[in-house]
């Protein structure tokens, strides 16, 4: 039986990139097409669905509620397709790399960068596997693992990608709605977005308040979400204030989709790490090239985080 209805697939790819980046310009750079082409493909999808996916202004785009719901499903579906495709391909020989990471780090940090690696190393195939809440990192079947670590495993080679720096973020529209208060207590007693308690390794609001010597502020409202990418999207949509991990949200800060309403930053001993198995013997040149390229990207990642 034929699967239907299916949207125009080129429009779907353009929409997913534009929604993830909240920018037609960044989507065009990522897909190596013009900004006009992205705009036309998104418009084509909107006409097909009969719904607007974005609210457009002269400076930015924001997902509509329908657009956010559609993006969440499409993003996960495309990740699933990528994983299945990777399984079908033959992952053997010198010109391949398997990278394991979390859904959050893949979507917010790694995927926006790998196009540059692919352009530089066209003969190397890259396989990305995503796992959340991994109990034993050393059991992952991969060449390189990228994970947030409070205590990096002792039986793996560890290279620090960037330290943990955590600070609140919200949308400019949300800050405007609450009247641009100046005191942290006035800002953070509104609606706080909480990462669900199942995410044990991620810093909680209570821990953050304690770490920056602020009283444990009781918010007027809360929203709990068990996926960090979706939690950030809720913040971008003006639904509250989220805790942001530095380097994961740089693109959103630079684009203006998110701002920092207070100056407080908590730096901890935890880090986002590149992990490799110890004593694994022969290391393919492709893996060496990917590691060297990734570490070369870091100086741009560990810069100052702009305040509003």
NORBEL-V674708 format. One record per residue. N is the residue number from 1. RES is the residue in one letter. SS is DSSP state (2 for helix, 1 for strand, 0 for the rest). PSI is psi in whole degrees, 0 to 359 (999 if undefined). BURIAL is # if it has 16 or more other ideal C-beta (glycine too) atoms within 10 Angstrom, else .. Layout:
n = <N;N>
res = <RES;RES>
ss = <SS;SS>
psi = <PSI;PSI>
burial = <BURIAL;BURIAL>
This chain:
n = <1;2;3;4;5;6;7;8;9;10;11;12;13;14;15;16;17;18;19;20;21;22;23;24;25;26;27;28;29;30;31;32;33;34;35;36;37;38;39;40;41;42;43;44;45;46;47;48;49;50;51;52;53;54;55;56;57;58;59;60;61;62;63;64;65;66;67;68;69;70;71;72;73;74;75;76;77;78;79;80;81;82;83;84;85;86;87;88;89;90;91;92;93;94;95;96;97;98;99;100;101;102;103;104;105;106;107;108;109;110;111;112;113;114;115;116;117;118;119;120;121;122;123;124;125;126;127;128;129;130;131;132;133;134;135;136;137;138;139;140;141;142;143;144;145;146;147;148;149;150;151;152;153;154;155;156;157;158;159;160;161;162;163;164;165;166;167;168;169;170;171;172;173;174;175;176;177;178;179;180;181;182;183;184;185;186;187;188;189;190;191;192;193;194;195;196;197;198;199;200;201;202;203;204;205;206;207;208;209;210;211;212;213;214;215;216;217;218;219;220;221;222;223;224;225;226;227;228;229;230;231;232;233;234;235;236;237;238;239;240;241;242;243;244;245;246;247;248;249;250;251;252;253;254;255;256;257;258;259;260;261;262;263;264;265;266;267;268;269;270;271;272;273;274;275;276;277;278;279;280;281;282;283;284;285;286;287;288;289;290;291;292;293;294;295;296;297;298;299;300;301;302;303;304;305;306;307;308>
res = <X;X;X;X;X;X;X;X;X;X;X;X;X;X;X;X;X;X;X;X;X;X;X;X;X;X;X;X;X;X;X;X;X;X;X;X;X;X;X;X;X;X;X;X;X;X;X;X;X;X;X;X;X;X;X;X;X;X;X;X;X;X;X;X;X;X;X;X;X;X;X;X;X;X;X;X;X;X;X;X;X;X;X;X;X;X;X;X;X;X;X;X;X;X;X;X;X;X;X;X;X;X;X;X;X;X;X;X;X;X;X;X;X;X;X;X;X;X;X;X;X;X;X;X;X;X;X;X;X;X;X;X;X;X;X;X;X;X;X;X;X;X;X;X;X;X;X;X;X;X;X;X;X;X;X;X;X;X;X;X;X;X;X;X;X;X;X;X;X;X;X;X;X;X;X;X;X;X;X;X;X;X;X;X;X;X;X;X;X;X;X;X;X;X;X;X;X;X;X;X;X;X;X;X;X;X;X;X;X;X;X;X;X;X;X;X;X;X;X;X;X;X;X;X;X;X;X;X;X;X;X;X;X;X;X;X;X;X;X;X;X;X;X;X;X;X;X;X;X;X;X;X;X;X;X;X;X;X;X;X;X;X;X;X;X;X;X;X;X;X;X;X;X;X;X;X;X;X;X;X;X;X;X;X;X;X;X;X;X;X;X;X;X;X;X;X;X;X;X;X;X;X;X;X;X;X;X;X>
ss = <0;0;0;0;0;0;0;0;2;2;2;2;2;2;2;2;2;2;2;2;2;0;0;2;2;2;2;2;2;2;2;0;0;0;2;2;2;2;2;2;2;2;2;2;2;2;2;2;2;0;0;0;0;1;1;1;0;0;0;0;1;1;1;0;2;2;2;2;2;2;2;2;2;2;2;2;2;2;2;2;2;2;2;2;2;2;2;2;0;0;0;0;0;0;0;1;1;1;1;1;1;0;2;2;2;2;2;2;2;2;2;2;2;2;2;2;2;2;2;2;0;0;0;0;1;1;1;1;1;1;0;0;0;0;0;0;2;2;2;0;0;0;0;1;1;1;1;1;1;0;0;0;0;0;0;1;1;1;1;1;1;1;1;1;1;1;1;1;1;1;0;2;2;2;2;2;2;0;0;0;0;0;0;2;2;2;2;0;0;0;1;1;1;1;1;0;0;0;0;0;0;0;0;0;2;2;2;2;2;2;2;0;0;0;0;0;0;0;0;0;1;1;1;1;1;0;0;2;2;2;2;2;2;2;2;2;0;0;0;0;1;1;1;1;1;0;0;0;0;2;2;2;2;2;2;0;0;0;1;0;0;0;0;0;0;1;1;1;1;1;1;1;1;1;1;1;1;0;0;0;0;0;0;0;2;2;2;2;2;2;2;2;2;2;2;2;0;2;2;2;2;0;0;0;0;0;0;0>
psi = <136;137;121;158;142;137;166;120;324;321;325;316;317;317;314;317;317;321;319;322;347;43;127;326;312;324;320;318;319;320;1;45;181;158;324;324;319;313;318;319;318;318;321;318;316;320;322;318;339;22;145;132;334;152;122;140;180;337;335;170;147;139;137;166;319;318;319;314;317;318;317;318;317;317;313;322;318;323;319;318;318;320;315;320;320;325;328;324;160;107;79;162;186;325;56;154;135;121;127;137;185;162;319;311;327;310;324;333;311;307;320;343;332;342;324;318;317;324;325;329;74;338;1;129;136;130;124;122;131;135;137;146;47;128;320;97;329;346;356;134;88;167;321;141;139;109;156;128;124;317;96;141;136;340;19;148;132;127;124;125;306;150;166;117;122;132;156;149;155;176;153;323;325;317;322;321;325;6;20;51;159;336;138;321;326;329;315;4;16;242;120;138;122;135;130;146;342;339;79;327;344;142;138;166;317;316;322;313;315;319;332;13;39;151;155;89;132;115;155;320;159;158;127;131;137;15;123;323;318;325;317;321;322;320;317;325;1;28;358;193;132;157;132;142;121;148;332;337;12;316;320;323;319;326;344;3;330;151;165;111;341;160;352;133;135;119;132;180;353;158;160;126;152;122;139;144;139;151;45;2;222;131;118;150;330;320;318;318;318;316;314;319;317;315;331;335;345;324;327;338;329;61;185;141;119;137;155;999>
burial = <.;.;.;.;.;.;.;.;.;.;#;#;#;#;#;#;#;#;#;#;#;#;#;#;.;#;#;#;#;#;#;.;#;.;.;.;#;#;#;.;#;#;.;#;#;#;.;.;#;.;.;.;#;#;.;.;.;.;.;#;#;#;#;#;.;.;#;#;.;#;#;#;.;#;#;.;.;.;#;.;.;.;.;.;.;.;.;.;.;.;.;.;.;.;.;#;#;#;#;#;#;#;#;#;#;#;#;#;#;#;#;#;.;#;.;.;#;.;.;.;#;.;.;#;#;#;#;#;#;#;#;.;.;.;.;.;#;.;.;#;.;#;#;#;#;#;#;#;#;.;.;#;#;.;.;#;#;.;#;.;#;#;.;#;#;#;#;#;#;#;#;.;.;#;#;.;.;.;.;.;.;.;.;#;.;.;#;#;#;#;#;#;#;#;#;.;.;.;#;.;.;#;#;.;#;.;.;#;#;.;.;#;.;.;.;.;#;.;#;.;.;.;.;.;#;.;#;#;#;#;#;#;#;#;#;#;#;#;#;#;#;#;#;#;#;#;#;#;#;#;#;#;#;.;#;.;#;#;#;#;#;#;.;#;#;#;.;.;.;#;#;#;#;#;#;#;#;.;.;.;.;.;.;.;.;#;#;.;#;#;#;.;.;#;.;.;.;.;.;.;.;.;.;.;#;.;.;.>
